[in-house]
Every structure is written in structure tokens, then in C-alpha cells.
Amino acid sequence: MDCPRNFVRPLKGNTLVVNKVKRMQKVTLLLTLVAIHSAFFTACTTQNPTLDSVVEQFAEQIKRDVEEDNVGSITFGIYHEGKTVYSDAFGVMDRKTSRPAQPQHIYRTGSISKSITAVLMMLLVQDGLVRLDDPVSKFLPEIGGIQNFQGQTPAITLQQLATHTSGLIREPEMEGAASGPIDTWEDKILSSIPHTYFQANPGDEYSYSNIGYGILGLALSRAVEVPFMNLVEERIFHPLEMTSTTFIVDQTLSDRLASGYVYTQGINQQRVIDGSTPLQEHSGRGYKVPNGGVYSTAADLAKLAELMSGSQPQLIAPKLLEAMMSIQTPESDTDGYGLGFSLSLNKEGLWWVSHGGSVAGYNAYLLFQPDSRLSIVLLRNYSGGMTNLGAIAREVGDELLGLLSTP
């Protein structure tokens, strides 16, 4: 049985080889959302009580979980076609001041940074500056320093790094790789390479690799001779007006930065809440910049989802988006990884595109359905907690899609 989304086989150069299967049917949204704003579900409860109740239950569940955790906050939003349908925040953004969290507050996004790095790669492909099948060694000859790199080993390509099929281990086996000033992250990558090795041949299997995405970011920067963070800001953050998204939280944004907390259960189930490690990582996190260095808000991440949903074809060609949101991993036709995003088929035959993030003191989740242009974002300033961000996002997302498409 054919997968309902176009499936992209390994690419040759910049040519997208796409199976000619039927593109998934666009969800018909009968509810007019043009005039909807963030207060819709509280100010207009009589328009669609069923829809309201779904969102209210979603918000109440998050509120209960945050109150039970009693550590920090969750801020979240539901968006459609570039507009905020609902947004809110529960808990505190800082335990010392007890300052309430707000939707405009900034959180670390963790591995959602990988999605942004993948978008950058495709923009460079679009400009003819790199090819997906380019060997990484073309831009980063230091890759030959990988421990068990052999001449007969197939060359790692940019595409394999972006799809986690490079065969590289998850983290380099080097003490201090994930610590140190942010302006030395490139040096950390280079010093980590000799402490990295293959656990599979490139292209053989999916294996999530943080160091792989770090190498990808450095290779892209080398390819165009522009510092990686500057490149992302120029090509993605500025065009999308992601004004609250950054790699370095400066004084103009610091007042909105939610403090992060590592929350664990200690001896005799005593709670241990540590804010020192997240605080330290604000000034430096070693090599983890292309794969975990982005700070953002829920509304800004929704702009990334809008781009991926095809709202701005002048910025990135639809065929490139199609490639990014098609399964590139060999394990399954209904659940896998594309270029920088996870993909899963729901019970109604619609594709969810997503990425989560987890770093010291912060969790994040971005979920969107590109054909309906519905997106859900959740950001939390503490590790762990009652709410499974991915599970609750998918649950409410499926309910909303069902309600919005019902005649």
C-alpha cells in the first residue's frame, strides 16, 4: 500500500526523486478563523462550545499539571494560518521572584534547533550553494578524523547528517564537549570529531545523532564562509520576523527569558530543583549550537511551522518542503524522520510534522499539520514534569482537526 504522502528516495544532487503517489487530502476548515485572536475561546464561548471545550480541557490539564509539579511554567499556543487561535501560560517564569509566566516569554527550544538547521540547509540547496549528496568532507575535511573512519567507508553526505542516517554515535565521547563559551562552539566540534565514531555504515539505518547535527551546522557555515549563527539570523529569523528568536539572549530580550530548572526526585522522594546548570548553559553549551542552541517563543516557532506549511513559497520552494516532510528513514512508511522533522500518520490518514527539544532545564515541542496549517507549540522551563508535551499536543491536535473538518 502506497504512503499517502510523496515519499522521497535518496536524492541525487539537487534532483528530488519523488514517488508519484497521491498527496494527502487537504483538511477543509469550515470555521472562519480570520477574526480569531488569542482571547477567542474565553470571549466567544457560545460560537462553538464543542471546540471551546476541547481547548479549555487542554488548558486546564496543563494548568493542573503545572500546579502539581510546582516547579516552573508552561507557555503554549494554538495557531492557524498564521493567526493565534489561543495562547496562555501557567506557572512562574522565575522561582526567586515568582513572576508569572506569559506567552511572550522566551525559552530554550533544545533540538527544535535541528529543524532550523535543516531549513537553512535547504535554503542553501535552493540557492545552488550546496547539494544534498555533497560529502561533508568537501567542506569539512577534518571529518576524516572520526575514530573508525576508513577509506572504504562511504562518504557521509549532508543529507545523511540531516536525516540521522550518517551512522554516527549520539554524542562525542569527550569530556566537556557540551560546555564552554558559545563563541568557541566550532572549536568544540573540531576537537570532538576524534572522539566520535561510526556505529553503523552511513545510510544503513536511522540513529539520532547530536554531534551529527553539530557537524552539519559547521559544514554549512564553511560552505558559504559565513558564521553559522549569522547565517541563520539572515536567512530564517529576519525574513520570518522571528524577533524573539536568537542564539544569544541579549539585554533587549533578557527580561523575557524564563529561568530553567532541573527537577528530579532525590533521596526519600525529596524534590531536588537545580537552576545552576541551566543558568551556566546560557553563556555556553559547548558544541551544541546548530543542534540545541536556539531560544524562542511559542508564537515565533509557529512562524516556522507556517513556513513549512507552504505559506511563503517565495522563501522556499514547495518541492523542497515536500522533501523535508517526507520520510527519509528506512524503518517505516507511516512513522519516521524527514529532513529535520519527525513525521507520523494519525488514524485519519493525516500527517503530523513535529520536533521536540530537551536540554538542561527546558522542554519544548512543535507540532503542525501542514495541509490544514494548524500548529501547536508548548514550552516548559523545567526538565520532567507531569505533562508529556508531545502526547498532549497530538491528542488535542487530532481532536481539533476532527472538529474543524466536520460539516
KEKE-3310 file (N, C-alpha, C; in steps of 0.2 Angstrom, whole numbers, plus 5000, padded with zeros to 4 digits):
npx = (5004:5003:5011:5002:5008:5020:5034:5051:5065:5082:5092:5099:5111:5104:5092:5075:5069:5054:5041:5027:5014:4998:4995:4992:4975:4969:4964:4948:4944:4930:4927:4927:4942:4948:4945:4949:4957:4969:4960:4949:4943:4939:4931:4922:4913:4901:4900:4905:4904:4908:4921:4927:4927:4936:4948:4948:4949:4961:4969:4966:4971:4985:4987:4983:4993:5005:5003:5003:5016:5023:5035:5040:5035:5023:5021:5011:5003:4990:4989:4983:4984:4994:4988:4985:4976:4973:4982:4992:4999:5005:5010:5026:5039:5051:5058:5063:5058:5045:5038:5024:5022:5021:5014:5023:5035:5052:5060:5072:5074:5079:5082:5073:5081:5088:5079:5078:5091:5091:5081:5089:5099:5092:5088:5101:5103:5093:5098:5109:5121:5125:5124:5113:5118:5131:5147:5152:5165:5169:5167:5172:5185:5191:5183:5188:5195:5187:5185:5184:5185:5187:5195:5187:5174:5158:5156:5150:5136:5128:5114:5113:5117:5107:5096:5098:5105:5118:5126:5133:5138:5128:5132:5148:5162:5169:5175:5168:5163:5150:5151:5156:5161:5150:5155:5165:5161:5163:5176:5174:5167:5177:5187:5179:5177:5188:5184:5173:5163:5158:5143:5136:5136:5136:5120:5114:5105:5093:5099:5099:5108:5117:5129:5131:5122:5128:5140:5135:5130:5142:5148:5139:5141:5154:5153:5148:5155:5151:5148:5139:5128:5125:5122:5110:5102:5101:5095:5084:5078:5076:5069:5057:5052:5055:5057:5059:5068:5083:5101:5109:5104:5102:5103:5091:5082:5083:5074:5063:5067:5064:5068:5078:5075:5081:5073:5072:5069:5075:5084:5073:5062:5062:5061:5072:5077:5086:5094:5106:5114:5106:5107:5121:5122:5117:5127:5136:5137:5145:5148:5135:5126:5121:5112:5105:5104:5095:5084:5067:5050:5033:5025:5034:5040:5028:5028:5039:5033:5022:5030:5035:5023:5020:5017:5024:5030:5039:5050:5055:5055:5041:5044:5055:5051:5042:5051:5057:5047:5045:5046:5062:5069:5073:5064:5050:5034:5025:5029:5042:5058:5061:5069:5075:5064:5052:5040:5023:5009:4992:4977:4967:4973:4981:4995:5006:5019:5033:5044:5053:5061:5074:5084:5095:5085:5074:5060:5053:5041:5036:5022:5014:5001:5003:4995:4982:4987:4988:4995:5003:5011:5022:5031:5042:5049:5057:5064:5057:5042:5024:5016:5017:5023:5023:5013:5001:5000:4998:4986:4976:4978:4973:4960:4956:4958:4948:4936:4936:4935:4923:4908)
npy = (4994:5011:5025:5039:5052:5060:5051:5052:5046:5043:5057:5063:5073:5089:5085:5080:5065:5059:5048:5045:5047:5049:5065:5070:5073:5089:5096:5102:5117:5123:5132:5149:5158:5170:5182:5178:5179:5179:5179:5172:5159:5162:5173:5171:5160:5154:5152:5140:5128:5115:5115:5124:5118:5108:5115:5121:5111:5106:5117:5117:5105:5106:5117:5111:5101:5109:5116:5105:5100:5111:5118:5127:5134:5132:5138:5140:5138:5139:5139:5145:5146:5156:5164:5168:5157:5153:5156:5155:5154:5146:5145:5150:5160:5162:5156:5163:5176:5174:5177:5178:5167:5172:5172:5178:5175:5169:5154:5140:5130:5118:5103:5107:5116:5109:5107:5120:5121:5112:5118:5129:5122:5118:5130:5134:5124:5127:5139:5134:5133:5122:5104:5091:5078:5081:5077:5078:5080:5088:5101:5101:5094:5089:5079:5067:5063:5055:5042:5028:5029:5024:5021:5014:5016:5023:5040:5052:5061:5077:5076:5064:5067:5076:5068:5059:5048:5045:5036:5040:5041:5046:5056:5064:5056:5064:5073:5087:5092:5097:5109:5126:5142:5150:5156:5148:5136:5130:5126:5117:5107:5103:5098:5088:5078:5068:5060:5054:5041:5029:5020:5013:5009:5023:5029:5016:5015:5023:5033:5043:5058:5069:5075:5074:5083:5095:5094:5096:5109:5116:5113:5118:5132:5133:5130:5142:5152:5160:5165:5153:5156:5169:5167:5159:5169:5179:5172:5165:5169:5184:5186:5179:5186:5183:5189:5187:5177:5168:5165:5170:5177:5193:5210:5216:5206:5199:5201:5194:5181:5165:5157:5142:5126:5111:5097:5084:5069:5066:5058:5048:5052:5066:5082:5089:5103:5112:5126:5130:5123:5125:5139:5141:5136:5146:5155:5147:5132:5122:5112:5112:5121:5122:5111:5113:5126:5136:5149:5154:5159:5154:5159:5163:5151:5146:5153:5147:5135:5139:5143:5130:5125:5130:5143:5153:5153:5161:5161:5148:5134:5124:5111:5108:5109:5098:5088:5089:5085:5072:5055:5049:5039:5022:5013:5013:5017:5025:5032:5041:5050:5065:5078:5085:5085:5076:5063:5058:5047:5050:5042:5046:5047:5058:5068:5072:5084:5086:5091:5088:5095:5095:5100:5105:5110:5114:5110:5107:5108:5106:5105:5102:5102:5102:5103:5108:5119:5120:5123:5118:5123:5120:5126:5123:5127:5118:5103:5087:5083:5083:5084:5076:5083:5081:5071:5077:5087:5081:5074:5084:5090:5081:5080:5093:5094:5085:5091:5103:5100:5094:5094)
npz = (5000:4995:5003:5009:5007:4997:4994:4997:4989:4992:4987:4972:4969:4967:4963:4966:4969:4967:4972:4963:4971:4978:4984:5001:5006:5008:5023:5026:5033:5040:5049:5051:5053:5053:5060:5073:5088:5102:5113:5110:5114:5127:5126:5117:5119:5115:5102:5097:5106:5108:5101:5109:5122:5120:5119:5131:5140:5137:5141:5154:5159:5157:5166:5178:5179:5179:5191:5200:5198:5203:5200:5189:5174:5160:5144:5130:5114:5101:5084:5068:5051:5052:5062:5079:5088:5101:5116:5130:5147:5161:5178:5185:5178:5185:5199:5210:5210:5208:5197:5186:5172:5155:5138:5129:5134:5134:5130:5130:5116:5113:5104:5093:5087:5078:5067:5062:5058:5047:5039:5035:5028:5017:5011:5006:4997:4988:4983:4976:4982:4990:4989:4992:4991:4993:4999:5016:5019:5009:5013:5026:5029:5040:5045:5042:5053:5062:5073:5069:5055:5039:5023:5014:5019:5015:5010:5021:5019:5017:5017:5024:5037:5040:5041:5051:5047:5046:5053:5064:5081:5095:5104:5106:5113:5123:5137:5143:5131:5129:5135:5139:5132:5121:5109:5106:5100:5087:5088:5098:5091:5081:5090:5095:5085:5084:5094:5091:5083:5071:5072:5064:5046:5035:5029:5031:5042:5054:5066:5080:5081:5090:5088:5075:5069:5074:5067:5054:5055:5056:5044:5034:5037:5033:5020:5014:5019:5030:5047:5057:5066:5062:5049:5050:5056:5046:5035:5040:5053:5052:5039:5042:5053:5066:5079:5092:5093:5095:5096:5106:5121:5123:5131:5127:5126:5138:5149:5147:5147:5153:5167:5169:5176:5183:5187:5199:5208:5223:5237:5247:5240:5240:5233:5221:5215:5203:5198:5193:5183:5171:5171:5169:5156:5148:5145:5138:5129:5124:5110:5106:5097:5083:5085:5096:5102:5101:5106:5109:5107:5109:5099:5089:5085:5079:5067:5060:5058:5050:5038:5034:5031:5019:5017:5012:4998:4991:4998:5001:4990:4986:4982:4989:5002:5002:5001:5013:5022:5020:5023:5026:5032:5034:5041:5042:5033:5039:5050:5055:5051:5043:5034:5046:5053:5063:5058:5057:5055:5057:5064:5055:5043:5041:5041:5054:5058:5067:5080:5095:5110:5122:5135:5147:5160:5152:5141:5125:5112:5096:5085:5069:5057:5040:5029:5034:5040:5054:5070:5085:5099:5113:5128:5141:5156:5164:5167:5165:5174:5175:5162:5147:5134:5120:5118:5123:5114:5102:5105:5107:5095:5086:5090:5087:5073:5069:5073:5067:5054:5052:5044)
capx = (5000:5007:5011:4998:5012:5025:5040:5057:5070:5089:5092:5105:5112:5098:5086:5071:5066:5048:5036:5020:5008:4993:4996:4986:4970:4969:4958:4943:4942:4924:4926:4931:4946:4951:4944:4950:4963:4971:4955:4943:4939:4936:4927:4917:4912:4894:4901:4906:4905:4912:4928:4929:4928:4942:4954:4948:4951:4968:4972:4965:4975:4991:4987:4984:5000:5010:5002:5005:5023:5025:5042:5041:5029:5022:5018:5009:4999:4987:4989:4980:4985:4997:4985:4984:4969:4973:4988:4991:5004:5003:5016:5031:5045:5057:5056:5065:5053:5038:5035:5020:5024:5017:5015:5028:5042:5057:5063:5076:5070:5083:5083:5070:5086:5089:5074:5080:5097:5089:5079:5095:5102:5088:5089:5107:5102:5089:5102:5114:5127:5127:5120:5111:5123:5138:5151:5154:5172:5170:5168:5175:5190:5193:5178:5192:5197:5182:5189:5185:5184:5191:5194:5181:5168:5155:5157:5144:5133:5124:5108:5113:5118:5101:5091:5101:5107:5125:5129:5137:5135:5124:5137:5155:5165:5174:5173:5167:5160:5144:5151:5161:5158:5146:5159:5170:5157:5166:5182:5172:5165:5183:5190:5175:5177:5192:5181:5167:5164:5153:5140:5133:5138:5132:5114:5111:5099:5092:5101:5099:5115:5118:5136:5130:5119:5133:5144:5131:5130:5148:5149:5135:5144:5160:5152:5146:5160:5148:5147:5133:5123:5124:5118:5103:5098:5100:5091:5077:5075:5074:5064:5051:5051:5055:5060:5061:5071:5090:5106:5111:5099:5105:5099:5084:5077:5084:5069:5058:5069:5062:5074:5077:5076:5082:5069:5072:5067:5081:5083:5067:5057:5063:5062:5078:5076:5093:5094:5113:5116:5103:5110:5128:5122:5115:5133:5139:5134:5150:5147:5128:5123:5116:5108:5102:5106:5090:5079:5062:5044:5028:5022:5039:5040:5023:5030:5042:5028:5019:5034:5035:5016:5020:5014:5029:5034:5045:5056:5057:5051:5037:5047:5060:5047:5040:5057:5059:5042:5044:5050:5069:5072:5070:5061:5043:5031:5020:5032:5049:5061:5062:5075:5075:5057:5049:5034:5019:5002:4987:4972:4963:4977:4984:5002:5009:5026:5035:5051:5054:5068:5075:5090:5095:5080:5069:5057:5049:5038:5032:5018:5010:4999:5005:4989:4977:4991:4986:5001:5003:5018:5022:5037:5042:5056:5059:5065:5052:5035:5018:5014:5020:5022:5021:5007:4996:4999:4995:4979:4972:4978:4969:4953:4954:4957:4942:4931:4937:4934:4917:4902)
capy = (5000:5017:5030:5044:5057:5058:5048:5054:5042:5046:5062:5063:5080:5093:5082:5077:5059:5058:5043:5048:5045:5055:5070:5069:5077:5095:5097:5108:5120:5126:5138:5155:5160:5177:5187:5175:5182:5175:5178:5169:5154:5164:5179:5169:5153:5152:5151:5133:5125:5109:5117:5128:5113:5104:5119:5123:5105:5106:5122:5115:5099:5109:5121:5106:5098:5114:5117:5099:5100:5116:5120:5132:5136:5130:5143:5137:5142:5135:5143:5143:5151:5162:5168:5165:5155:5153:5156:5156:5152:5144:5144:5155:5160:5163:5154:5168:5182:5171:5181:5174:5166:5175:5168:5181:5174:5166:5148:5137:5125:5112:5100:5111:5119:5105:5109:5126:5120:5108:5123:5133:5118:5118:5136:5134:5119:5131:5144:5131:5133:5115:5099:5086:5072:5083:5074:5083:5081:5094:5107:5099:5089:5086:5073:5061:5061:5051:5036:5022:5031:5020:5023:5011:5018:5028:5046:5055:5067:5082:5073:5059:5071:5079:5063:5055:5041:5046:5031:5042:5040:5051:5061:5063:5053:5069:5077:5095:5093:5101:5115:5131:5148:5149:5158:5143:5130:5127:5123:5111:5102:5100:5094:5082:5073:5062:5057:5052:5035:5026:5014:5009:5012:5029:5027:5010:5015:5029:5033:5050:5060:5076:5078:5074:5090:5100:5094:5098:5116:5119:5111:5123:5138:5133:5130:5149:5156:5165:5161:5149:5160:5175:5164:5158:5175:5182:5168:5162:5173:5190:5185:5176:5191:5179:5194:5185:5170:5170:5160:5173:5182:5200:5214:5218:5200:5195:5202:5189:5174:5161:5154:5135:5122:5104:5094:5077:5066:5064:5053:5048:5055:5073:5086:5092:5108:5115:5131:5132:5121:5129:5146:5141:5135:5152:5158:5142:5125:5118:5112:5112:5127:5120:5106:5114:5132:5142:5152:5156:5160:5149:5162:5163:5144:5145:5156:5142:5130:5142:5142:5124:5123:5132:5150:5158:5150:5165:5160:5141:5131:5119:5104:5107:5107:5091:5083:5089:5082:5065:5050:5048:5034:5015:5008:5013:5022:5029:5035:5041:5056:5068:5082:5090:5084:5069:5063:5052:5047:5049:5037:5048:5047:5065:5068:5077:5085:5089:5090:5090:5098:5094:5102:5106:5115:5116:5105:5111:5103:5110:5101:5105:5098:5107:5105:5112:5125:5120:5121:5118:5124:5120:5127:5122:5129:5114:5096:5082:5085:5078:5084:5074:5088:5078:5067:5081:5091:5076:5072:5090:5092:5076:5082:5100:5093:5082:5096:5109:5097:5091:5098)
capz = (5000:4995:5008:5006:5006:4992:4998:4993:4989:4992:4982:4968:4968:4969:4960:4970:4966:4971:4970:4961:4974:4979:4990:5006:5005:5012:5028:5025:5039:5039:5054:5049:5059:5051:5066:5079:5092:5107:5118:5106:5117:5133:5125:5112:5121:5113:5095:5095:5113:5107:5100:5115:5127:5119:5121:5138:5144:5135:5145:5161:5160:5158:5172:5184:5179:5182:5199:5204:5198:5207:5199:5184:5170:5153:5139:5124:5109:5095:5078:5062:5045:5054:5067:5085:5090:5108:5119:5138:5151:5168:5182:5186:5174:5189:5206:5215:5210:5207:5192:5182:5165:5150:5132:5126:5137:5129:5132:5126:5112:5113:5097:5088:5083:5072:5062:5059:5054:5041:5034:5032:5023:5011:5008:5003:4992:4983:4980:4972:4986:4992:4986:4997:4991:4994:5005:5022:5018:5004:5017:5032:5028:5047:5046:5042:5060:5065:5075:5064:5048:5034:5016:5011:5022:5011:5012:5024:5015:5021:5018:5029:5043:5042:5042:5056:5044:5045:5056:5069:5088:5098:5107:5106:5120:5125:5142:5141:5124:5129:5140:5136:5129:5114:5103:5104:5098:5082:5090:5101:5086:5078:5095:5097:5080:5085:5100:5088:5079:5067:5075:5058:5040:5033:5025:5033:5047:5057:5073:5082:5082:5091:5085:5068:5068:5075:5061:5049:5055:5054:5036:5030:5038:5029:5013:5012:5023:5034:5053:5057:5069:5057:5043:5052:5058:5040:5031:5043:5059:5050:5034:5046:5058:5072:5083:5099:5092:5095:5099:5112:5124:5125:5136:5124:5127:5144:5154:5145:5147:5158:5171:5168:5182:5183:5193:5200:5214:5227:5242:5250:5236:5241:5227:5220:5210:5202:5192:5192:5176:5165:5171:5166:5149:5144:5142:5134:5129:5120:5103:5105:5094:5077:5087:5103:5104:5099:5111:5106:5110:5105:5093:5084:5082:5075:5061:5057:5056:5044:5033:5032:5028:5012:5016:5009:4993:4989:5003:5000:4985:4988:4981:4995:5008:5001:5003:5021:5026:5018:5027:5023:5035:5031:5045:5042:5029:5042:5056:5053:5051:5036:5034:5051:5057:5064:5054:5059:5052:5063:5062:5050:5037:5040:5043:5059:5057:5073:5083:5102:5112:5129:5137:5155:5162:5147:5136:5120:5107:5090:5081:5065:5051:5035:5024:5037:5043:5061:5073:5092:5102:5120:5130:5148:5159:5169:5165:5168:5175:5173:5156:5141:5129:5113:5119:5124:5108:5097:5107:5106:5088:5082:5091:5083:5066:5068:5074:5062:5047:5052:5041)
cpx = (5004:5006:5007:5002:5018:5031:5046:5062:5077:5090:5099:5106:5107:5092:5082:5068:5060:5043:5030:5014:5004:4995:4990:4981:4970:4963:4954:4941:4936:4923:4930:4935:4950:4951:4946:4957:4964:4965:4949:4939:4937:4931:4921:4914:4905:4895:4901:4908:4909:4920:4931:4931:4934:4948:4954:4950:4959:4972:4972:4970:4983:4992:4987:4991:5005:5009:5004:5013:5026:5033:5043:5034:5029:5019:5016:5004:4996:4986:4986:4981:4989:4994:4985:4977:4968:4980:4988:4998:5002:5010:5020:5037:5051:5055:5058:5060:5046:5034:5031:5023:5019:5019:5021:5035:5046:5060:5068:5072:5073:5084:5078:5075:5088:5085:5076:5087:5096:5085:5084:5098:5098:5088:5095:5107:5098:5093:5108:5121:5130:5122:5118:5116:5130:5141:5153:5161:5174:5171:5171:5179:5192:5188:5182:5195:5193:5186:5190:5183:5189:5190:5188:5174:5165:5155:5150:5142:5129:5117:5107:5113:5111:5095:5093:5102:5114:5129:5133:5134:5132:5128:5144:5158:5171:5172:5173:5165:5154:5144:5157:5158:5155:5151:5165:5167:5160:5172:5180:5170:5172:5187:5186:5176:5182:5189:5174:5168:5158:5150:5137:5136:5133:5126:5111:5105:5099:5095:5103:5105:5115:5124:5135:5127:5124:5138:5141:5131:5136:5150:5145:5138:5151:5159:5151:5151:5157:5147:5140:5127:5121:5120:5111:5099:5096:5095:5084:5074:5072:5069:5057:5049:5050:5060:5062:5065:5079:5094:5109:5106:5102:5100:5092:5079:5077:5078:5063:5060:5067:5068:5073:5079:5077:5078:5069:5070:5073:5079:5076:5061:5057:5064:5068:5077:5083:5092:5101:5115:5113:5106:5117:5127:5120:5121:5137:5137:5139:5148:5139:5125:5118:5111:5104:5102:5101:5085:5074:5055:5039:5026:5028:5040:5034:5024:5034:5038:5024:5023:5034:5028:5015:5017:5018:5033:5040:5051:5059:5053:5047:5040:5052:5056:5044:5045:5058:5053:5040:5048:5057:5072:5069:5066:5053:5040:5026:5023:5039:5052:5062:5069:5073:5068:5055:5042:5030:5012:4997:4982:4967:4967:4980:4991:5003:5016:5028:5042:5050:5061:5068:5083:5090:5090:5075:5067:5053:5046:5034:5029:5014:5007:4999:4999:4984:4980:4988:4993:5000:5010:5018:5030:5037:5049:5058:5059:5060:5046:5030:5016:5019:5019:5019:5015:5001:4994:4996:4987:4974:4972:4973:4961:4951:4953:4950:4936:4931:4935:4927:4911:4897)
cpy = (5006:5022:5036:5051:5055:5056:5049:5049:5046:5051:5061:5071:5084:5091:5078:5071:5057:5053:5047:5045:5051:5059:5069:5075:5083:5095:5103:5111:5125:5132:5144:5158:5167:5181:5184:5178:5177:5174:5175:5164:5156:5170:5177:5162:5150:5150:5144:5130:5119:5110:5120:5123:5109:5108:5120:5117:5104:5111:5120:5110:5102:5113:5116:5103:5103:5115:5111:5098:5105:5118:5126:5134:5132:5136:5139:5141:5137:5140:5140:5148:5157:5166:5164:5163:5155:5153:5158:5153:5151:5143:5151:5155:5161:5161:5159:5174:5180:5175:5177:5173:5169:5172:5171:5179:5169:5160:5145:5131:5119:5109:5103:5115:5115:5106:5115:5125:5116:5113:5127:5129:5118:5124:5137:5129:5123:5136:5141:5131:5127:5111:5094:5080:5075:5079:5079:5085:5087:5100:5107:5093:5085:5080:5067:5059:5057:5044:5030:5023:5027:5022:5020:5012:5023:5035:5049:5061:5071:5079:5068:5062:5074:5074:5058:5048:5041:5040:5033:5041:5046:5057:5059:5060:5057:5073:5084:5097:5098:5107:5120:5136:5147:5151:5153:5136:5127:5123:5116:5105:5099:5096:5087:5076:5067:5058:5054:5046:5033:5020:5010:5013:5018:5026:5020:5010:5022:5028:5041:5052:5067:5079:5078:5081:5096:5100:5097:5106:5119:5118:5117:5130:5138:5133:5137:5154:5162:5161:5159:5153:5166:5173:5162:5164:5178:5178:5166:5167:5180:5190:5183:5181:5187:5184:5192:5178:5172:5164:5163:5178:5188:5204:5216:5212:5197:5196:5197:5182:5170:5157:5146:5131:5114:5101:5087:5075:5063:5058:5053:5052:5063:5076:5089:5097:5112:5120:5133:5129:5124:5136:5146:5140:5141:5155:5153:5135:5120:5118:5112:5118:5125:5115:5107:5121:5138:5143:5155:5157:5155:5153:5162:5156:5143:5148:5151:5137:5132:5142:5135:5121:5126:5139:5155:5155:5154:5164:5153:5137:5125:5112:5103:5105:5100:5086:5083:5085:5076:5061:5048:5042:5027:5011:5008:5018:5026:5032:5035:5048:5058:5072:5087:5089:5077:5069:5057:5053:5046:5044:5039:5049:5054:5064:5074:5077:5088:5088:5092:5093:5097:5095:5104:5112:5117:5110:5110:5106:5108:5104:5104:5101:5103:5108:5109:5119:5126:5119:5122:5119:5124:5121:5126:5124:5125:5107:5091:5085:5081:5078:5081:5079:5086:5074:5071:5085:5087:5075:5078:5092:5087:5078:5089:5098:5090:5087:5101:5106:5094:5096:5100)
cpz = (5000:5001:5005:5005:5001:4996:4993:4994:4990:4986:4978:4966:4971:4966:4965:4967:4970:4968:4968:4964:4976:4985:4995:5005:5010:5017:5026:5031:5038:5044:5052:5054:5058:5057:5072:5082:5098:5113:5116:5111:5124:5132:5120:5113:5118:5105:5093:5102:5112:5106:5106:5121:5126:5121:5128:5142:5143:5140:5152:5163:5161:5164:5178:5185:5182:5189:5203:5204:5203:5206:5194:5180:5163:5149:5133:5120:5104:5090:5072:5056:5047:5059:5073:5087:5097:5111:5126:5141:5158:5172:5183:5181:5178:5196:5211:5216:5210:5202:5187:5175:5160:5143:5128:5129:5133:5133:5128:5122:5111:5105:5092:5084:5077:5066:5058:5055:5047:5036:5031:5027:5016:5007:5004:4997:4986:4980:4976:4976:4989:4989:4992:4997:4991:5000:5010:5021:5013:5008:5023:5032:5035:5049:5046:5048:5064:5067:5071:5057:5044:5027:5012:5013:5017:5014:5016:5020:5019:5022:5024:5036:5045:5043:5048:5053:5043:5048:5062:5076:5090:5100:5107:5113:5122:5131:5141:5135:5124:5134:5137:5133:5122:5108:5102:5102:5092:5084:5094:5096:5083:5083:5097:5091:5081:5091:5097:5084:5076:5072:5070:5052:5038:5028:5027:5037:5050:5064:5075:5084:5083:5088:5078:5066:5069:5069:5055:5049:5053:5047:5032:5031:5034:5022:5010:5015:5026:5041:5054:5060:5065:5051:5044:5053:5051:5036:5034:5048:5056:5044:5037:5051:5065:5077:5090:5099:5091:5097:5106:5115:5126:5129:5133:5125:5134:5149:5153:5145:5153:5161:5170:5175:5180:5189:5193:5207:5218:5232:5246:5247:5237:5234:5227:5214:5209:5196:5190:5185:5171:5165:5167:5159:5145:5141:5138:5135:5125:5113:5101:5103:5088:5080:5093:5106:5104:5105:5107:5110:5106:5099:5087:5081:5078:5068:5057:5054:5050:5038:5030:5029:5021:5011:5013:5004:4990:4992:5002:4995:4988:4987:4987:5001:5008:5003:5010:5025:5023:5021:5023:5027:5033:5035:5044:5036:5032:5048:5055:5054:5044:5036:5040:5055:5057:5060:5056:5056:5057:5060:5057:5043:5036:5044:5048:5058:5064:5075:5091:5104:5120:5131:5144:5157:5158:5143:5132:5115:5102:5086:5076:5059:5045:5030:5027:5040:5050:5065:5081:5095:5110:5123:5138:5151:5165:5166:5168:5169:5173:5166:5151:5135:5122:5113:5119:5118:5103:5099:5105:5099:5084:5084:5087:5076:5065:5069:5069:5055:5047:5049:5046)
residu = (MET:ASP:CYS:PRO:ARG:ASN:PHE:VAL:ARG:PRO:LEU:LYS:GLY:ASN:THR:LEU:VAL:VAL:ASN:LYS:VAL:LYS:ARG:MET:GLN:LYS:VAL:THR:LEU:LEU:LEU:THR:LEU:VAL:ALA:ILE:HIS:SER:ALA:PHE:PHE:THR:ALA:CYS:THR:THR:GLN:ASN:PRO:THR:LEU:ASP:SER:VAL:VAL:GLU:GLN:PHE:ALA:GLU:GLN:ILE:LYS:ARG:ASP:VAL:GLU:GLU:ASP:ASN:VAL:GLY:SER:ILE:THR:PHE:GLY:ILE:TYR:HIS:GLU:GLY:LYS:THR:VAL:TYR:SER:ASP:ALA:PHE:GLY:VAL:MET:ASP:ARG:LYS:THR:SER:ARG:PRO:ALA:GLN:PRO:GLN:HIS:ILE:TYR:ARG:THR:GLY:SER:ILE:SER:LYS:SER:ILE:THR:ALA:VAL:LEU:MET:MET:LEU:LEU:VAL:GLN:ASP:GLY:LEU:VAL:ARG:LEU:ASP:ASP:PRO:VAL:SER:LYS:PHE:LEU:PRO:GLU:ILE:GLY:GLY:ILE:GLN:ASN:PHE:GLN:GLY:GLN:THR:PRO:ALA:ILE:THR:LEU:GLN:GLN:LEU:ALA:THR:HIS:THR:SER:GLY:LEU:ILE:ARG:GLU:PRO:GLU:MET:GLU:GLY:ALA:ALA:SER:GLY:PRO:ILE:ASP:THR:TRP:GLU:ASP:LYS:ILE:LEU:SER:SER:ILE:PRO:HIS:THR:TYR:PHE:GLN:ALA:ASN:PRO:GLY:ASP:GLU:TYR:SER:TYR:SER:ASN:ILE:GLY:TYR:GLY:ILE:LEU:GLY:LEU:ALA:LEU:SER:ARG:ALA:VAL:GLU:VAL:PRO:PHE:MET:ASN:LEU:VAL:GLU:GLU:ARG:ILE:PHE:HIS:PRO:LEU:GLU:MET:THR:SER:THR:THR:PHE:ILE:VAL:ASP:GLN:THR:LEU:SER:ASP:ARG:LEU:ALA:SER:GLY:TYR:VAL:TYR:THR:GLN:GLY:ILE:ASN:GLN:GLN:ARG:VAL:ILE:ASP:GLY:SER:THR:PRO:LEU:GLN:GLU:HIS:SER:GLY:ARG:GLY:TYR:LYS:VAL:PRO:ASN:GLY:GLY:VAL:TYR:SER:THR:ALA:ALA:ASP:LEU:ALA:LYS:LEU:ALA:GLU:LEU:MET:SER:GLY:SER:GLN:PRO:GLN:LEU:ILE:ALA:PRO:LYS:LEU:LEU:GLU:ALA:MET:MET:SER:ILE:GLN:THR:PRO:GLU:SER:ASP:THR:ASP:GLY:TYR:GLY:LEU:GLY:PHE:SER:LEU:SER:LEU:ASN:LYS:GLU:GLY:LEU:TRP:TRP:VAL:SER:HIS:GLY:GLY:SER:VAL:ALA:GLY:TYR:ASN:ALA:TYR:LEU:LEU:PHE:GLN:PRO:ASP:SER:ARG:LEU:SER:ILE:VAL:LEU:LEU:ARG:ASN:TYR:SER:GLY:GLY:MET:THR:ASN:LEU:GLY:ALA:ILE:ALA:ARG:GLU:VAL:GLY:ASP:GLU:LEU:LEU:GLY:LEU:LEU:SER:THR:PRO)
# end
